[in-house]
Amino acid sequence: MGADNSGNGISGVGNLGNGASGDGGRMVCDPSWEQWGVSPALRRNMVEVAQAFRKAPTRGEAILWSALRGKRIGGVKFRRQQPIGPFVVDFYAPSLRLIVEVDGLIHEMHTDADAHRQDLLESLGLQFVRIPTELVERDVGEAADMIRACMALDAPADGSSVDR
């Protein structure tokens, strides 16, 4: 881990999310948020932002969440509106280090910022899959197939099972 990221204030993240430290199943980042340059106050704010996003999902997010929740895709647990450092991602599968973003109109207006955010998160070893809102709303099964294809890329080469 420990990516340098050329002075952007992010020096790496240890464990992004097994929830093993008595945290009630929530994502744990160890080492602490300070390695992101995220103050405790900003961390609290990001959690509040994520909670507000969970209460008012977009139509595409709500549709995709109904397909992801309860380990419905490949037995993998996804979290919705998950804070990771100074960002909130639409969906996150900690066991795969996989981020799923539902891209709607807001993303079309902020492509440069989205690309920079994605680069920073990928530099930590996280994978991204971006799914257009239109696809989710038209054919959630195809959107789920895109996620499954990404999950298959993460499977062991020898065909052995992965504890998820």
N, C-alpha and C positions, 0 to 999 in steps of 0.2 A: 504494500500500500504506500503510504507516505509520498505521494506524488508532489513534486515541487510546484508546478503550476505557475512559474515565472512571476512571482510577486503579486499574485491576485488575492492574497489573503487567505487562500485555502491551501493547507499543507497536507491534507489527507484525513481519512476517517478510518477508524479501526472497524469494529463490528457494527455494520449497518443492519441491525434488526433481528436478532433471534429471540429477543424478549426474555432472556434467561436470568435476569438479575432481579427477579421479584417485582417487575415493573407492571404487572397486570397484563402482560401481552403486548404492551406498546413498544414501538421502536426505541432502541437504546443505541446511542452513539457513544462509543468508547474508543479512543480517548474523547475527552470532553469537547463541548461546542467551541471552546476557546481556539481549538486548532483550525476551525473554520473562520475564526475572527468574528464569531457570532456571540454577542453578549447575552447574559442570562435574560435581560429585558427583551432583546430581539427574539430570543428563543421562545419566551412566553408569548410574544406577539405572533410569531409564526404558528404556534399551536392554536391560538385564538382564531387566526385567519383560516387555518385548516378546518376548525370546527364550524366556522361560518360557511365555508364552502360546502361542507358535508350537509348542512341544513338546507342549502339552496343549490342543488346540482343542476347543471344544464340538462336538457332532455337527453342528449347523447350519453352523458356521464351516467344518468339514472338508468338508461337502457343497458349500457355495458356493465354497470354494477350488478344488475339483476343476473347477468350471465356469469360474473366472476365470483360473487359472494358465496360463502359456504363451500369453498374448494371445488366448485363445479367444473373448472377447467383443469384437467390433469391432476386433481387432488392437491392443487397448490393454493396456499392461502395468499390472498391479495388484501392489501389495506387501501382504503380510498382516502384521497386528499391527505397524503402523508408528508409531513414536514421532513425535509432532508437539508440540513444546514440552513442557509438563508432562503431556501426554495420550498414550495409546496408542489408536489407532483400529483397528478390525477389518481394513479393507481401504482402500487409498489408491491412486488412479490419478494420479500426478504430472502427466501431460500434460493432464489435464482438471481438475485440482485438485478431484477428486471423492472423497469419503469414503463408504464403504458400511459400514453398521453392521447386524449381525444382532442383532435385539432379542429376547432371551429373558426368562426369569423375573427375572434380576438387574436388567434394565432396568425392568421393571414396578415393582420395589421402590425404584428411584432415579430416578423421572421428573423431579423438580425438578433434581437434579444433572446428569442427562443433557441437559435443556433448556438449562441454563446453559453446560455444556461446548459444546454445539452452537452456541449464540449466539456464544461466544467464537471458535470456529473459523470460523464463517460471517462474522464481522466481518473476517476476514483474506482474504475472497474465496473461501473454500472452499465447495463445495456438499456437501449431505448427501443420502443416500437411506437410509432406514431400512426394513429388511425383517424382518417377523416370522419368528422361528425356525420356527414351525409351517408357514409358507408354503414356506420353503426345504426343509424335510424332506418336505413333501407334494408340491411341484411346483417343482423347481429351475429348470425352463424358464421358468415364470412369474416367478420371482425374477430370472432373467437378463433377461427382457423389461423388468422394472422398471428395471434398470440401463441397458439399451439406450435406454429412453425418456429417461432422465436424460442419457445421452450425446448423444442427438439434440438436446436443448435447448442443448447446448454447441457444436453444429455451426455453421459460418459461414452467414449468411443467404443468401449468393449461391450456395450449393450447391457451392462449391469444396472440394477435399479439405483435410484438416488433417494435417500431418506428425505421426504418432503412432508 
